[in-house]
Amino acid sequence: MQDSCPSNTAKLIAQCILLAARDRNLQSLVAEGEPDALRRILTIDHDRDWLLTALKIAPARWFFLGVERLLLPGIITHYLARKRQIEIEVEQAIAHGCRRVVVIAAGYDTLAWRLHRKHPAVQFIELDHPATQQVKHEALGQASNFCFQPIDLVAELPSTALSKISSEAIHPTAVVVEGLTMYFQPNRVAELMRDLSSCAGPGGSVVFTFMERDKTGSIAFRRENPLVARWLKARSEPFLWGISRDELPTFLKTSGLEPDRLADHEVLRREQLQPRNIEQLPLAEGELICTASPLSQ
């Protein structure tokens, strides 16, 4: 992303959610209060909010869904199912005693903002680029248990950013890292995961997504049109890191973590789509959700 601008991917996913909120097949995957918050964010983000206006028109929505089927079938469904699965993991972490939820590089995601009102005794913190946070802060504001803390993830570790808020380590903590690891080089991913393990602390959890590297070494979504990778590269957001399922446990162990649960497209279809009677929808494959716990010292 550019230093002075919010992430292109953050804006794209927010727009996809607003599109889904008006689609009869996808709207059940959209969280309550999510569309309203995203409209407020995107209205501030765009000088001329032509896309939000276009999404109100049925032919325009059909066009955008047609583009999705051409470029990466099922990616919108994947974004939504991924978010619902992560929300369940965070709710479970809170139920098991986590007193703090830290969302790394939240983009325009509304998870922390929505849950802070439901769980007033839990502290919710978003660590992200200042350009993205400026827009969200103006749209959503802060609260006694919900705040933003800027971070440069290229040069700074999450634990350092959190120490600027309070010198007290709050454990256990649920850490969410959604749609981020694929944008960093392998050594930086390993460094970040070791730091997140310490942020989570005993009894905490780290919920993160990653691209599954296939047998050919590819870290792209399956059945992805080559134009998608070109778009990401043109916007300085290419995929740089992925890992196979077989390598994941060893990688996590070196980072001070152990895997608890893994959710691929089959799990998302079974746990998110089937209960909503939309299991027939296409679902993009290639990005997995892992919930991990810090290793006992």
MARLOLO-908703 format. One record per atom (N, C-alpha, C): residue number from 1; residue in three letters; x, y, z. Coordinates in pm, whole numbers, plus 50000, padded with zeros to 5 digits. Example, Ala and Ser with C-alpha at 12.3 -4.5 7.8 and 13.67 -1.06 7.14 Angstrom:
1|Ala|51319|49431|50780
1|Ala|51230|49550|50780
1|Ala|51320|49670|50780
2|Ser|51285|49775|50708
2|Ser|51367|49894|50714
2|Ser|51290|50003|50787
***
This chain:
1|Met|50083|49881|50000
1|Met|50000|50000|50000
1|Met|50087|50125|50000
2|Gln|50037|50237|49953
2|Gln|50108|50362|49956
2|Gln|50102|50420|50097
3|Asp|50211|50490|50136
3|Asp|50221|50538|50274
3|Asp|50108|50631|50313
4|Ser|50055|50707|50216
4|Ser|49954|50807|50249
4|Ser|49812|50761|50222
5|Cys|49795|50637|50177
5|Cys|49663|50589|50135
5|Cys|49627|50459|50205
6|Pro|49499|50439|50235
6|Pro|49454|50311|50289
6|Pro|49479|50199|50190
7|Ser|49485|50077|50239
7|Ser|49509|49960|50155
7|Ser|49401|49943|50049
8|Asn|49443|49916|49925
8|Asn|49348|49888|49818
8|Asn|49266|49763|49849
9|Thr|49333|49663|49909
9|Thr|49263|49539|49942
9|Thr|49156|49565|50049
10|Ala|49186|49650|50146
10|Ala|49087|49684|50250
10|Ala|48962|49743|50188
11|Lys|48981|49834|50094
11|Lys|48866|49897|50029
11|Lys|48789|49796|49944
12|Leu|48862|49709|49874
12|Leu|48797|49611|49788
12|Leu|48709|49517|49870
13|Ile|48761|49466|49981
13|Ile|48683|49373|50063
13|Ile|48561|49443|50122
14|Ala|48577|49567|50166
14|Ala|48462|49641|50218
14|Ala|48354|49657|50112
15|Gln|48395|49686|49990
15|Gln|48299|49701|49880
15|Gln|48230|49568|49850
16|Cys|48306|49459|49858
16|Cys|48248|49326|49834
16|Cys|48141|49294|49939
17|Ile|48166|49332|50064
17|Ile|48068|49305|50170
17|Ile|47941|49385|50146
18|Leu|47954|49509|50104
18|Leu|47836|49590|50075
18|Leu|47759|49533|49956
19|Leu|47830|49480|49859
19|Leu|47764|49413|49747
19|Leu|47688|49290|49797
20|Ala|47752|49212|49884
20|Ala|47689|49091|49938
20|Ala|47566|49124|50021
21|Ala|47567|49236|50089
21|Ala|47454|49273|50175
21|Ala|47327|49296|50095
22|Arg|47340|49318|49965
22|Arg|47224|49340|49879
22|Arg|47194|49219|49791
23|Asp|47266|49109|49812
23|Asp|47244|48988|49734
23|Asp|47171|48885|49820
24|Arg|47061|48829|49769
24|Arg|46979|48740|49850
24|Arg|47053|48612|49889
25|Asn|47151|48569|49809
25|Asn|47226|48448|49842
25|Asn|47336|48472|49944
26|Leu|47393|48591|49944
26|Leu|47509|48619|50028
26|Leu|47478|48695|50156
27|Gln|47362|48762|50162
27|Gln|47337|48855|50272
27|Gln|47333|48788|50409
28|Ser|47304|48658|50415
28|Ser|47302|48590|50545
28|Ser|47442|48576|50605
29|Leu|47547|48595|50523
29|Leu|47685|48588|50571
29|Leu|47737|48723|50620
30|Val|47656|48825|50606
30|Val|47697|48959|50648
30|Val|47651|48982|50792
31|Ala|47742|49030|50876
31|Ala|47711|49049|51018
31|Ala|47620|49170|51038
32|Glu|47539|49163|51142
32|Glu|47451|49274|51176
32|Glu|47534|49399|51209
33|Gly|47498|49510|51150
33|Gly|47569|49635|51173
33|Gly|47689|49657|51084
34|Glu|47730|49553|51013
34|Glu|47850|49563|50929
34|Glu|47830|49657|50809
35|Pro|47720|49645|50733
35|Pro|47703|49733|50617
35|Pro|47700|49881|50654
36|Asp|47630|49914|50762
36|Asp|47619|50054|50802
36|Asp|47756|50112|50835
37|Ala|47837|50036|50910
37|Ala|47971|50082|50945
37|Ala|48058|50099|50822
38|Leu|48051|50005|50729
38|Leu|48133|50013|50609
38|Leu|48090|50128|50519
39|Arg|47961|50154|50512
39|Arg|47917|50270|50432
39|Arg|47972|50400|50490
40|Arg|47974|50410|50622
40|Arg|48029|50530|50685
40|Arg|48178|50544|50655
41|Ile|48248|50432|50660
41|Ile|48392|50435|50633
41|Ile|48420|50472|50487
42|Leu|48352|50406|50395
42|Leu|48379|50429|50253
42|Leu|48331|50566|50206
43|Thr|48229|50618|50270
43|Thr|48184|50753|50234
43|Thr|48292|50854|50265
44|Ile|48362|50836|50375
44|Ile|48473|50925|50411
44|Ile|48593|50899|50321
45|Asp|48616|50772|50287
45|Asp|48733|50733|50208
45|Asp|48726|50785|50065
46|His|48607|50794|50007
46|His|48591|50832|49868
46|His|48546|50978|49855
47|Asp|48620|51056|49777
47|Asp|48576|51193|49750
47|Asp|48445|51193|49672
48|Arg|48435|51101|49577
48|Arg|48313|51087|49498
48|Arg|48267|50943|49509
49|Asp|48165|50924|49584
49|Asp|48123|50790|49623
49|Asp|48034|50725|49516
50|Trp|48089|50711|49396
50|Trp|48009|50658|49285
50|Trp|47979|50510|49302
51|Leu|48073|50434|49363
51|Leu|48052|50289|49373
51|Leu|47939|50257|49470
52|Leu|47932|50328|49583
52|Leu|47823|50302|49677
52|Leu|47689|50329|49613
53|Thr|47683|50428|49528
53|Thr|47560|50458|49456
53|Thr|47530|50348|49355
54|Ala|47635|50301|49286
54|Ala|47616|50197|49184
54|Ala|47565|50067|49244
55|Leu|47609|50035|49368
55|Leu|47569|49909|49429
55|Leu|47421|49906|49465
56|Lys|47355|50020|49463
56|Lys|47212|50023|49489
56|Lys|47131|49980|49367
57|Ile|47196|49970|49252
57|Ile|47129|49939|49126
57|Ile|47153|49792|49092
58|Ala|47045|49717|49072
58|Ala|47057|49573|49049
58|Ala|47147|49538|48931
59|Pro|47133|49601|48812
59|Pro|47221|49565|48700
59|Pro|47370|49585|48732
60|Ala|47400|49689|48812
60|Ala|47540|49712|48850
60|Ala|47590|49599|48939
61|Arg|47505|49553|49032
61|Arg|47546|49442|49119
61|Arg|47567|49315|49036
62|Trp|47481|49289|48940
62|Trp|47498|49171|48854
62|Trp|47628|49180|48776
63|Phe|47661|49301|48733
63|Phe|47787|49320|48659
63|Phe|47907|49286|48746
64|Phe|47910|49339|48869
64|Phe|48023|49316|48958
64|Phe|48034|49167|48996
65|Leu|47921|49101|49017
65|Leu|47924|48958|49048
65|Leu|47974|48880|48926
66|Gly|47941|48926|48807
66|Gly|47991|48862|48686
66|Gly|48142|48876|48673
67|Val|48193|48993|48710
67|Val|48338|49014|48710
67|Val|48405|48920|48809
68|Glu|48343|48903|48926
68|Glu|48398|48811|49026
68|Glu|48406|48670|48971
69|Arg|48302|48623|48904
69|Arg|48303|48488|48849
69|Arg|48410|48472|48741
70|Leu|48442|48581|48673
70|Leu|48545|48578|48570
70|Leu|48685|48575|48629
71|Leu|48707|48656|48733
71|Leu|48841|48672|48787
71|Leu|48876|48569|48894
72|Leu|48784|48545|48988
72|Leu|48812|48450|49097
72|Leu|48679|48404|49155
73|Pro|48621|48300|49099
73|Pro|48488|48255|49143
73|Pro|48484|48222|49291
74|Gly|48387|48279|49362
74|Gly|48367|48248|49503
74|Gly|48451|48326|49600
75|Ile|48523|48429|49553
75|Ile|48610|48502|49647
75|Ile|48527|48586|49745
76|Ile|48415|48640|49702
76|Ile|48332|48718|49794
76|Ile|48274|48627|49902
77|Thr|48227|48510|49861
77|Thr|48176|48413|49959
77|Thr|48286|48375|50056
78|His|48407|48358|50006
78|His|48520|48324|50092
78|His|48548|48434|50193
79|Tyr|48553|48559|50147
79|Tyr|48577|48670|50240
79|Tyr|48476|48668|50355
80|Leu|48349|48650|50320
80|Leu|48243|48654|50420
80|Leu|48250|48536|50516
81|Ala|48266|48415|50460
81|Ala|48274|48295|50543
81|Ala|48396|48299|50634
82|Arg|48506|48351|50581
82|Arg|48628|48366|50660
82|Arg|48603|48456|50780
83|Lys|48537|48567|50760
83|Lys|48510|48660|50869
83|Lys|48417|48600|50974
84|Arg|48316|48527|50930
84|Arg|48224|48465|51026
84|Arg|48298|48358|51107
85|Gln|48386|48282|51044
85|Gln|48461|48178|51115
85|Gln|48556|48241|51218
86|Ile|48623|48348|51180
86|Ile|48714|48416|51272
86|Ile|48638|48474|51390
87|Glu|48520|48528|51363
87|Glu|48440|48585|51471
87|Glu|48402|48477|51573
88|Ile|48371|48358|51526
88|Ile|48341|48248|51617
88|Ile|48462|48216|51703
89|Glu|48580|48213|51643
89|Glu|48702|48183|51718
89|Glu|48728|48290|51824
90|Val|48705|48415|51791
90|Val|48725|48522|51888
90|Val|48624|48513|52001
91|Glu|48500|48487|51968
91|Glu|48397|48472|52072
91|Glu|48433|48357|52166
92|Gln|48484|48248|52113
92|Gln|48524|48135|52196
92|Gln|48642|48173|52286
93|Ala|48736|48250|52232
93|Ala|48850|48294|52312
93|Ala|48804|48381|52428
94|Ile|48709|48470|52401
94|Ile|48655|48555|52508
94|Ile|48583|48469|52612
95|Ala|48506|48372|52566
95|Ala|48434|48283|52657
95|Ala|48530|48204|52745
96|His|48651|48179|52695
96|His|48751|48104|52772
96|His|48843|48195|52852
97|Gly|48809|48324|52861
97|Gly|48880|48410|52954
97|Gly|48970|48517|52896
98|Cys|48977|48533|52765
98|Cys|49062|48638|52710
98|Cys|49007|48775|52749
99|Arg|49094|48860|52800
99|Arg|49055|48993|52847
99|Arg|49086|49102|52746
100|Arg|49153|49065|52638
100|Arg|49190|49163|52537
100|Arg|49186|49097|52400
101|Val|49140|49173|52301
101|Val|49140|49129|52161
101|Val|49220|49230|52081
102|Val|49323|49183|52013
102|Val|49408|49270|51931
102|Val|49395|49227|51786
103|Val|49352|49319|51702
103|Val|49336|49290|51559
103|Val|49450|49359|51484
104|Ile|49533|49280|51419
104|Ile|49649|49331|51347
104|Ile|49610|49361|51202
105|Ala|49643|49481|51155
105|Ala|49614|49520|51016
105|Ala|49468|49493|50982
106|Ala|49380|49553|51060
106|Ala|49236|49526|51047
106|Ala|49179|49577|50915
107|Gly|49245|49672|50852
107|Gly|49185|49730|50732
107|Gly|49053|49796|50767
108|Tyr|48951|49768|50688
108|Tyr|48818|49823|50716
108|Tyr|48727|49720|50783
109|Asp|48786|49614|50835
109|Asp|48708|49513|50907
109|Asp|48643|49575|51031
110|Thr|48523|49528|51063
110|Thr|48446|49588|51173
110|Thr|48437|49498|51296
111|Leu|48511|49389|51300
111|Leu|48499|49291|51409
111|Leu|48516|49356|51546
112|Ala|48629|49423|51568
112|Ala|48656|49482|51700
112|Ala|48552|49588|51735
113|Trp|48515|49670|51638
113|Trp|48417|49776|51663
113|Trp|48282|49718|51702
114|Arg|48240|49608|51635
114|Arg|48110|49549|51667
114|Arg|48113|49478|51802
115|Leu|48220|49407|51832
115|Leu|48224|49326|51954
115|Leu|48252|49407|52080
116|His|48310|49527|52066
116|His|48344|49601|52188
116|His|48218|49642|52264
117|Arg|48107|49659|52192
117|Arg|47982|49696|52259
117|Arg|47918|49575|52327
118|Lys|47941|49458|52271
118|Lys|47886|49335|52326
118|Lys|47963|49287|52448
119|His|48094|49320|52453
119|His|48180|49273|52562
119|His|48250|49394|52627
120|Pro|48180|49470|52709
120|Pro|48237|49591|52768
120|Pro|48355|49567|52861
121|Ala|48369|49444|52912
121|Ala|48480|49415|53003
121|Ala|48607|49373|52930
122|Val|48600|49362|52799
122|Val|48714|49320|52718
122|Val|48770|49441|52645
123|Gln|48903|49453|52642
123|Gln|48968|49563|52571
123|Gln|48993|49524|52426
124|Phe|48949|49606|52331
124|Phe|48967|49580|52188
124|Phe|49062|49686|52130
125|Ile|49165|49638|52062
125|Ile|49268|49727|52006
125|Ile|49293|49690|51860
126|Glu|49296|49789|51774
126|Glu|49334|49768|51635
126|Glu|49472|49828|51611
127|Leu|49564|49749|51559
127|Leu|49696|49796|51518
127|Leu|49700|49799|51366
128|Asp|49722|49916|51308
128|Asp|49719|49925|51162
128|Asp|49791|50050|51115
129|His|49800|50060|50983
129|His|49864|50175|50921
129|His|49785|50303|50953
130|Pro|49855|50413|50983
130|Pro|49785|50537|51019
130|Pro|49686|50586|50913
131|Ala|49716|50566|50784
131|Ala|49627|50615|50679
131|Ala|49492|50545|50685
132|Thr|49493|50415|50712
132|Thr|49369|50340|50724
132|Thr|49295|50378|50852
133|Gln|49370|50392|50960
133|Gln|49308|50423|51089
133|Gln|49246|50562|51093
134|Gln|49303|50655|51020
134|Gln|49248|50791|51019
134|Gln|49105|50791|50967
135|Val|49081|50713|50860
135|Val|48947|50704|50802
135|Val|48852|50635|50899
136|Lys|48896|50522|50957
136|Lys|48809|50447|51048
136|Lys|48779|50527|51175
137|His|48879|50596|51226
137|His|48856|50675|51348
137|His|48754|50784|51323
138|Glu|48762|50848|51208
138|Glu|48666|50953|51176
138|Glu|48525|50896|51159
139|Ala|48516|50775|51103
139|Ala|48385|50714|51078
139|Ala|48324|50650|51201
140|Leu|48407|50585|51284
140|Leu|48355|50504|51393
140|Leu|48385|50558|51531
141|Gly|48488|50640|51545
141|Gly|48525|50691|51676
141|Gly|48592|50586|51762
142|Gln|48613|50618|51889
142|Gln|48673|50526|51985
142|Gln|48579|50511|52104
143|Ala|48617|50425|52198
143|Ala|48539|50403|52320
143|Ala|48636|50366|52430
144|Ser|48583|50355|52551
144|Ser|48671|50323|52663
144|Ser|48738|50188|52648
145|Asn|48673|50095|52575
145|Asn|48732|49962|52555
145|Asn|48759|49933|52408
146|Phe|48772|50038|52327
146|Phe|48802|50020|52185
146|Phe|48890|50135|52138
147|Cys|49009|50102|52088
147|Cys|49100|50209|52046
147|Cys|49185|50165|51927
148|Phe|49243|50264|51863
148|Phe|49335|50243|51751
148|Phe|49477|50277|51797
149|Gln|49573|50199|51749
149|Gln|49714|50228|51774
149|Gln|49789|50211|51642
150|Pro|49851|50317|51590
150|Pro|49922|50305|51462
150|Pro|50045|50217|51473
151|Ile|50078|50152|51362
151|Ile|50195|50066|51357
151|Ile|50246|50058|51214
152|Asp|50377|50051|51201
152|Asp|50441|50022|51073
152|Asp|50490|49878|51080
153|Leu|50411|49788|51025
153|Leu|50442|49645|51040
153|Leu|50569|49602|50966
154|Val|50617|49686|50876
154|Val|50742|49653|50808
154|Val|50860|49666|50903
155|Ala|50852|49765|50993
155|Ala|50967|49793|51079
155|Ala|50942|49772|51227
156|Glu|50814|49762|51267
156|Glu|50779|49758|51409
156|Glu|50705|49629|51443
157|Leu|50726|49581|51564
157|Leu|50656|49461|51609
157|Leu|50530|49499|51687
158|Pro|50426|49416|51681
158|Pro|50302|49445|51755
158|Pro|50324|49468|51904
159|Ser|50413|49391|51965
159|Ser|50435|49407|52109
159|Ser|50486|49547|52142
160|Thr|50567|49603|52053
160|Thr|50619|49739|52074
160|Thr|50507|49841|52066
161|Ala|50419|49824|51966
161|Ala|50305|49916|51953
161|Ala|50212|49906|52073
162|Leu|50188|49785|52122
162|Leu|50100|49766|52237
162|Leu|50161|49828|52364
163|Ser|50293|49825|52376
163|Ser|50357|49881|52495
163|Ser|50341|50032|52502
164|Lys|50311|50096|52388
164|Lys|50288|50241|52387
164|Lys|50152|50277|52447
165|Ile|50063|50178|52449
165|Ile|49931|50200|52509
165|Ile|49938|50179|52659
166|Ser|50004|50069|52698
166|Ser|50016|50036|52839
166|Ser|50139|49950|52860
167|Ser|50210|49975|52968
167|Ser|50328|49894|53000
167|Ser|50289|49761|53062
168|Glu|50161|49749|53098
168|Glu|50112|49625|53160
168|Glu|50077|49523|53053
169|Ala|50131|49403|53064
169|Ala|50097|49295|52972
169|Ala|49963|49236|53013
170|Ile|49868|49237|52921
170|Ile|49734|49185|52950
170|Ile|49721|49044|52891
171|His|49714|48947|52978
171|His|49700|48808|52935
171|His|49580|48746|53005
172|Pro|49511|48654|52940
172|Pro|49533|48609|52802
172|Pro|49472|48706|52700
173|Thr|49527|48703|52579
173|Thr|49484|48791|52471
173|Thr|49453|48708|52347
174|Ala|49348|48746|52276
174|Ala|49318|48687|52146
174|Ala|49371|48781|52038
175|Val|49459|48731|51954
175|Val|49519|48811|51847
175|Val|49463|48764|51714
176|Val|49417|48857|51633
176|Val|49360|48825|51502
176|Val|49450|48883|51393
177|Val|49490|48797|51300
177|Val|49574|48838|51187
177|Val|49508|48785|51061
178|Glu|49420|48864|51004
178|Glu|49340|48821|50889
178|Glu|49393|48882|50760
179|Gly|49422|48796|50660
179|Gly|49461|48845|50529
179|Gly|49587|48927|50529
180|Leu|49688|48889|50607
180|Leu|49810|48969|50620
180|Leu|49938|48893|50586
181|Thr|49951|48769|50636
181|Thr|50080|48700|50629
181|Thr|50133|48685|50487
182|Met|50043|48673|50388
182|Met|50085|48651|50251
182|Met|50157|48770|50190
183|Tyr|50152|48886|50254
183|Tyr|50213|49006|50199
183|Tyr|50356|49031|50250
184|Phe|50408|48940|50336
184|Phe|50541|48958|50392
184|Phe|50636|48847|50349
185|Gln|50765|48879|50352
185|Gln|50868|48779|50324
185|Gln|50872|48677|50438
186|Pro|50918|48552|50410
186|Pro|50915|48445|50512
186|Pro|50981|48481|50644
187|Asn|51096|48547|50639
187|Asn|51163|48577|50766
187|Asn|51084|48676|50851
188|Arg|51015|48769|50784
188|Arg|50933|48866|50859
188|Arg|50808|48798|50917
189|Val|50750|48704|50843
189|Val|50634|48630|50895
189|Val|50674|48554|51021
190|Ala|50789|48487|51018
190|Ala|50835|48412|51135
190|Ala|50857|48505|51254
191|Glu|50916|48622|51228
191|Glu|50941|48719|51335
191|Glu|50810|48769|51395
192|Leu|50713|48797|51309
192|Leu|50583|48845|51356
192|Leu|50512|48739|51439
193|Met|50515|48614|51394
193|Met|50444|48509|51465
193|Met|50505|48484|51604
194|Arg|50637|48492|51615
194|Arg|50700|48478|51747
194|Arg|50655|48589|51840
195|Asp|50646|48709|51784
195|Asp|50602|48823|51866
195|Asp|50456|48810|51906
196|Leu|50372|48761|51814
196|Leu|50229|48746|51844
196|Leu|50206|48640|51950
197|Ser|50291|48539|51953
197|Ser|50281|48438|52058
197|Ser|50301|48500|52196
198|Ser|50398|48592|52205
198|Ser|50421|48659|52334
198|Ser|50308|48756|52367
199|Cys|50250|48818|52264
199|Cys|50137|48909|52287
199|Cys|50016|48833|52340
200|Ala|49993|48713|52287
200|Ala|49878|48633|52330
200|Ala|49894|48587|52474
201|Gly|50013|48539|52507
201|Gly|50042|48496|52643
201|Gly|49972|48366|52681
202|Pro|49999|48316|52800
202|Pro|49938|48191|52849
202|Pro|49785|48200|52846
203|Gly|49724|48098|52788
203|Gly|49579|48095|52779
203|Gly|49521|48175|52664
204|Gly|49607|48246|52590
204|Gly|49561|48325|52478
204|Gly|49556|48245|52349
205|Ser|49526|48313|52239
205|Ser|49520|48246|52110
205|Ser|49558|48343|51999
206|Val|49609|48287|51890
206|Val|49641|48363|51770
206|Val|49559|48304|51656
207|Val|49470|48384|51599
207|Val|49387|48341|51487
207|Val|49440|48411|51363
208|Phe|49492|48336|51268
208|Phe|49551|48398|51150
208|Phe|49514|48320|51024
209|Thr|49520|48390|50912
209|Thr|49496|48325|50784
209|Thr|49626|48318|50707
210|Phe|49635|48220|50620
210|Phe|49756|48204|50538
210|Phe|49720|48139|50406
211|Met|49803|48165|50306
211|Met|49786|48100|50177
211|Met|49853|47963|50182
212|Glu|49780|47863|50135
212|Glu|49834|47728|50132
212|Glu|49919|47709|50006
213|Arg|50047|47686|50025
213|Arg|50136|47663|49912
213|Arg|50112|47522|49857
214|Asp|50086|47512|49726
214|Asp|50056|47382|49669
214|Asp|50185|47311|49626
215|Lys|50171|47196|49564
215|Lys|50287|47113|49528
215|Lys|50378|47179|49426
216|Thr|50324|47273|49349
216|Thr|50405|47344|49250
216|Thr|50474|47466|49308
217|Gly|50444|47498|49436
217|Gly|50501|47615|49499
217|Gly|50415|47739|49487
218|Ser|50298|47728|49421
218|Ser|50211|47842|49403
218|Ser|50145|47883|49534
219|Ile|50130|48015|49556
219|Ile|50061|48065|49675
219|Ile|49943|48153|49634
220|Ala|49885|48120|49521
220|Ala|49767|48192|49472
220|Ala|49641|48116|49508
221|Phe|49526|48186|49496
221|Phe|49399|48116|49508
221|Phe|49385|48019|49391
222|Arg|49319|47908|49416
222|Arg|49295|47812|49309
222|Arg|49199|47874|49205
223|Arg|49220|47840|49081
223|Arg|49137|47888|48969
223|Arg|49136|48042|48959
224|Glu|49246|48101|49001
224|Glu|49259|48246|48996
224|Glu|49299|48293|48857
225|Asn|49230|48391|48805
225|Asn|49267|48451|48677
225|Asn|49401|48523|48693
226|Pro|49493|48509|48599
226|Pro|49624|48577|48611
226|Pro|49614|48727|48632
227|Leu|49501|48786|48592
227|Leu|49484|48930|48610
227|Leu|49482|48970|48758
228|Val|49442|48877|48846
228|Val|49436|48908|48989
228|Val|49575|48935|49043
229|Ala|49671|48848|49011
229|Ala|49809|48868|49057
229|Ala|49868|48996|48999
230|Arg|49835|49027|48875
230|Arg|49885|49151|48814
230|Arg|49827|49273|48885
231|Trp|49699|49265|48924
231|Trp|49635|49376|48995
231|Trp|49703|49399|49129
232|Leu|49730|49289|49202
232|Leu|49795|49302|49332
232|Leu|49936|49359|49318
233|Lys|50009|49311|49218
233|Lys|50145|49360|49198
233|Lys|50145|49507|49160
234|Ala|50052|49547|49075
234|Ala|50045|49687|49032
234|Ala|50018|49780|49148
235|Arg|49951|49729|49250
235|Arg|49919|49809|49368
235|Arg|50010|49780|49485
236|Ser|50125|49721|49455
236|Ser|50228|49693|49555
236|Ser|50177|49605|49667
237|Glu|50089|49509|49636
237|Glu|50036|49416|49736
237|Glu|50041|49272|49683
238|Pro|50157|49228|49629
238|Pro|50165|49090|49578
238|Pro|50176|48989|49691
239|Phe|50136|48864|49666
239|Phe|50152|48757|49764
239|Phe|50299|48714|49765
240|Leu|50357|48707|49886
240|Leu|50499|48674|49901
240|Leu|50524|48548|49982
241|Trp|50428|48508|50066
241|Trp|50452|48395|50157
241|Trp|50332|48303|50163
242|Gly|50360|48176|50167
242|Gly|50260|48073|50189
242|Gly|50328|47951|50247
243|Ile|50250|47856|50295
243|Ile|50308|47737|50357
243|Ile|50212|47621|50337
244|Ser|50267|47500|50329
244|Ser|50183|47382|50315
244|Ser|50131|47339|50452
245|Arg|50026|47259|50451
245|Arg|49970|47210|50578
245|Arg|50072|47123|50651
246|Asp|50149|47046|50577
246|Asp|50246|46957|50640
246|Asp|50356|47035|50713
247|Glu|50392|47151|50658
247|Glu|50499|47231|50718
247|Glu|50451|47319|50832
248|Leu|50320|47342|50839
248|Leu|50266|47438|50934
248|Leu|50299|47406|51080
249|Pro|50280|47282|51130
249|Pro|50308|47256|51272
249|Pro|50451|47287|51313
250|Thr|50547|47252|51230
250|Thr|50688|47280|51261
250|Thr|50715|47428|51261
251|Phe|50659|47498|51163
251|Phe|50676|47644|51158
251|Phe|50619|47709|51284
252|Leu|50501|47667|51326
252|Leu|50438|47726|51443
252|Leu|50519|47695|51569
253|Lys|50572|47576|51578
253|Lys|50650|47539|51697
253|Lys|50771|47629|51713
254|Thr|50838|47661|51601
254|Thr|50954|47750|51609
254|Thr|50912|47892|51646
255|Ser|50784|47921|51632
255|Ser|50731|48054|51667
255|Ser|50669|48055|51806
256|Gly|50677|47942|51878
256|Gly|50621|47935|52012
256|Gly|50473|47909|52014
257|Leu|50421|47846|51908
257|Leu|50277|47821|51897
257|Leu|50251|47676|51861
258|Glu|50131|47632|51890
258|Glu|50087|47501|51846
258|Glu|49947|47514|51787
259|Pro|49922|47446|51674
259|Pro|49791|47460|51609
259|Pro|49680|47390|51686
260|Asp|49566|47457|51697
260|Asp|49449|47399|51761
260|Asp|49345|47357|51657
261|Arg|49315|47447|51565
261|Arg|49214|47421|51463
261|Arg|49257|47479|51329
262|Leu|49215|47411|51222
262|Leu|49246|47456|51088
262|Leu|49117|47453|51008
263|Ala|49087|47562|50939
263|Ala|48964|47570|50860
263|Ala|48999|47600|50714
264|Asp|48971|47503|50626
264|Asp|48990|47525|50483
264|Asp|48854|47548|50418
265|His|48849|47544|50286
265|His|48722|47571|50218
265|His|48615|47467|50251
266|Glu|48655|47344|50278
266|Glu|48558|47240|50312
266|Glu|48495|47268|50448
267|Val|48576|47313|50544
267|Val|48524|47347|50676
267|Val|48432|47469|50666
268|Leu|48472|47568|50590
268|Leu|48389|47687|50574
268|Leu|48256|47653|50509
269|Arg|48258|47564|50411
269|Arg|48134|47524|50346
269|Arg|48043|47451|50444
270|Arg|48102|47364|50525
270|Arg|48023|47283|50619
270|Arg|47972|47367|50736
271|Glu|48056|47457|50789
271|Glu|48019|47529|50912
271|Glu|47957|47665|50888
272|Gln|47978|47724|50770
272|Gln|47923|47857|50744
272|Gln|47817|47857|50634
273|Leu|47839|47783|50528
273|Leu|47744|47786|50417
273|Leu|47626|47692|50437
274|Gln|47653|47569|50478
274|Gln|47544|47471|50493
274|Gln|47438|47515|50593
275|Pro|47474|47566|50711
275|Pro|47369|47609|50805
275|Pro|47281|47722|50750
276|Arg|47331|47793|50650
276|Arg|47254|47903|50590
276|Arg|47186|47860|50460
277|Asn|47198|47731|50427
277|Asn|47138|47674|50305
277|Asn|47189|47742|50179
278|Ile|47318|47773|50177
278|Ile|47380|47832|50058
278|Ile|47505|47753|50019
279|Glu|47506|47624|50052
279|Glu|47624|47542|50024
279|Glu|47651|47526|49875
280|Gln|47553|47561|49790
280|Gln|47572|47547|49647
280|Gln|47656|47660|49588
281|Leu|47683|47765|49664
281|Leu|47759|47878|49612
281|Leu|47905|47840|49588
282|Pro|47967|47897|49485
282|Pro|48111|47874|49466
282|Pro|48189|47935|49582
283|Leu|48300|47871|49619
283|Leu|48380|47916|49732
283|Leu|48527|47908|49693
284|Ala|48595|48020|49695
284|Ala|48736|48023|49657
284|Ala|48819|47935|49750
285|Glu|48922|47875|49695
285|Glu|49009|47784|49770
285|Glu|49152|47835|49769
286|Gly|49222|47813|49879
286|Gly|49363|47847|49883
286|Gly|49408|47919|50008
287|Glu|49315|47988|50075
287|Glu|49348|48056|50201
287|Glu|49283|47982|50316
288|Leu|49359|47952|50420
288|Leu|49311|47877|50535
288|Leu|49315|47964|50661
289|Ile|49234|47926|50758
289|Ile|49232|47992|50889
289|Ile|49291|47896|50991
290|Cys|49388|47944|51069
290|Cys|49447|47862|51175
290|Cys|49430|47932|51309
291|Thr|49385|47857|51407
291|Thr|49382|47905|51545
291|Thr|49490|47831|51622
292|Ala|49580|47906|51683
292|Ala|49695|47846|51753
292|Ala|49705|47900|51894
293|Ser|49768|47822|51981
293|Ser|49787|47860|52121
293|Ser|49936|47870|52152
294|Pro|49976|47964|52238
294|Pro|50116|47970|52280
294|Pro|50157|47841|52351
295|Leu|50276|47794|52321
295|Leu|50328|47673|52386
295|Leu|50352|47699|52533
296|Ser|50328|47598|52615
296|Ser|50355|47611|52758
296|Ser|50504|47623|52780
297|Gln|50541|47714|52866
297|Gln|50684|47737|52895
297|Gln|50734|47637|52999
***
